[in-house]
Amino acid sequence: MLLRSLKVPRDEFEAGTGWTLKPEGACRGDVCIPLSAPPGDVVDVERVANDIGMPLVKASRRKLWALGPAS
């Protein structure tokens, strides 16, 4: 998922990653991973990526971030 900001609407994060953010954590299929803070309407991508083990790479020149799949 390519991002121009590390704060994105929840529905955009869910559509781009396949993860659903619930009170119990980030869920995908039968797997749920606890989050360090409850999800809101705007997702702190850096925090969630760290919580669920998704790589996040910054392309400074392009002012973009690339969010990879969870490992």
C-alpha positions, 0 to 999 in steps of 0.5 A: 500500500502506498501512502502520502501520509501516515495518518489515514482514514480507517476504511482506507487502511482496511481496504488497502491492507485487508486487515479489519480494525476491531476493539480486540485488535487488527483481524484478518480471517481467524487471526487477531493481533492486539494493538497498543491503542484502540483503533479510531476513525483515523489510523496511525499507520506507523503504530499499527504497522509496528504492532502487527509486524508490517514493514514501512519504508519511506521514500523521502524524495517522493514524499511517499511511504510503502506499507508491506504485508505483515510477516 
